[in-house]
Amino acid sequence: MKGANSILVTGDDAGDRTAQLLPYTEVFDVQGGICDEGELPHRCSVDQLKKALKADVSLYAKVTIKDGVAVKIEEIVRN
């Protein structure tokens, strides 16, 4: 994923898609690359995600997109 107010999601099966990030987008982090507060998975803010993406943090995640909006981003640990 890469982005600022929107993200480019490179899919394993559906190809590349762009999705908007909104304040209510749910962001869950399991490795501490986005945020490391609270219990796992860490619930992070969209601002924390944007900051991580600007710092070139690379994520492998399940992204739920509805009507062009990323409504949920759940980091997945690659095996």
LUMRO-320002 format. One record per residue (C-alpha): chain; x, y, z; residue in three letters. Coordinates in steps of 0.5 Angstrom, whole numbers, padded with zeros to 4 digits. Layout:
+-------+-------+-------+-------+------+
| chain |     x |     y |     z | resn |
+-------+-------+-------+-------+------+
|     A |     X |     Y |     Z |  ALA |
...
+-------+-------+-------+-------+------+
END
This chain:
+-------+-------+-------+-------+------+
| chain |     x |     y |     z | resn |
+-------+-------+-------+-------+------+
|     A |  0000 |  0000 |  0000 |  MET |
|     A |  0002 |  0007 | -0002 |  LYS |
|     A | -0001 |  0014 | -0001 |  GLY |
|     A | -0003 |  0020 |  0003 |  ALA |
|     A | -0011 |  0022 |  0003 |  ASN |
|     A | -0012 |  0016 | -0002 |  SER |
|     A | -0008 |  0009 | -0002 |  ILE |
|     A | -0006 |  0005 | -0008 |  LEU |
|     A | -0007 | -0003 | -0006 |  VAL |
|     A | -0004 | -0008 | -0010 |  THR |
|     A | -0008 | -0014 | -0010 |  GLY |
|     A | -0006 | -0021 | -0010 |  ASP |
|     A | -0012 | -0023 | -0014 |  ASP |
|     A | -0016 | -0017 | -0016 |  ALA |
|     A | -0010 | -0012 | -0019 |  GLY |
|     A | -0009 | -0005 | -0017 |  ASP |
|     A | -0014 | -0001 | -0014 |  ARG |
|     A | -0014 |  0006 | -0011 |  THR |
|     A | -0018 |  0008 | -0004 |  ALA |
|     A | -0020 |  0014 |  0000 |  GLN |
|     A | -0018 |  0014 |  0007 |  LEU |
|     A | -0023 |  0018 |  0011 |  LEU |
|     A | -0022 |  0019 |  0019 |  PRO |
|     A | -0027 |  0013 |  0020 |  TYR |
|     A | -0023 |  0008 |  0017 |  THR |
|     A | -0021 |  0003 |  0022 |  GLU |
|     A | -0013 |  0001 |  0022 |  VAL |
|     A | -0011 | -0005 |  0025 |  PHE |
|     A | -0003 | -0006 |  0026 |  ASP |
|     A |  0000 | -0013 |  0029 |  VAL |
|     A |  0007 | -0011 |  0028 |  GLN |
|     A |  0008 | -0004 |  0031 |  GLY |
|     A |  0010 | -0001 |  0024 |  GLY |
|     A |  0004 |  0004 |  0025 |  ILE |
|     A |  0003 |  0004 |  0032 |  CYS |
|     A |  0004 |  0000 |  0038 |  ASP |
|     A | -0001 |  0002 |  0043 |  GLU |
|     A | -0006 | -0002 |  0047 |  GLY |
|     A | -0007 | -0010 |  0046 |  GLU |
|     A | -0006 | -0013 |  0039 |  LEU |
|     A | -0008 | -0012 |  0034 |  PRO |
|     A | -0006 | -0005 |  0035 |  HIS |
|     A | -0012 |  0000 |  0033 |  ARG |
|     A | -0009 |  0006 |  0030 |  CYS |
|     A | -0011 |  0012 |  0027 |  SER |
|     A | -0011 |  0014 |  0020 |  VAL |
|     A | -0006 |  0020 |  0021 |  ASP |
|     A | -0002 |  0015 |  0024 |  GLN |
|     A | -0002 |  0010 |  0018 |  LEU |
|     A | -0001 |  0016 |  0014 |  LYS |
|     A |  0005 |  0018 |  0018 |  LYS |
|     A |  0008 |  0011 |  0017 |  ALA |
|     A |  0007 |  0011 |  0009 |  LEU |
|     A |  0010 |  0017 |  0009 |  LYS |
|     A |  0016 |  0014 |  0012 |  ALA |
|     A |  0016 |  0009 |  0007 |  ASP |
|     A |  0013 |  0003 |  0012 |  VAL |
|     A |  0011 | -0002 |  0007 |  SER |
|     A |  0005 | -0006 |  0009 |  LEU |
|     A |  0002 | -0013 |  0007 |  TYR |
|     A | -0006 | -0012 |  0009 |  ALA |
|     A | -0013 | -0014 |  0008 |  LYS |
|     A | -0016 | -0008 |  0006 |  VAL |
|     A | -0024 | -0008 |  0005 |  THR |
|     A | -0026 | -0003 |  0000 |  ILE |
|     A | -0033 |  0000 |  0000 |  LYS |
|     A | -0035 |  0005 | -0006 |  ASP |
|     A | -0028 |  0007 | -0007 |  GLY |
|     A | -0027 |  0008 |  0001 |  VAL |
|     A | -0022 |  0004 |  0005 |  ALA |
|     A | -0027 |  0002 |  0011 |  VAL |
|     A | -0022 | -0003 |  0014 |  LYS |
|     A | -0015 | -0004 |  0014 |  ILE |
|     A | -0012 | -0010 |  0017 |  GLU |
|     A | -0005 | -0012 |  0017 |  GLU |
|     A | -0003 | -0019 |  0016 |  ILE |
|     A |  0004 | -0022 |  0018 |  VAL |
|     A |  0007 | -0026 |  0012 |  ARG |
|     A |  0010 | -0033 |  0013 |  ASN |
+-------+-------+-------+-------+------+
END
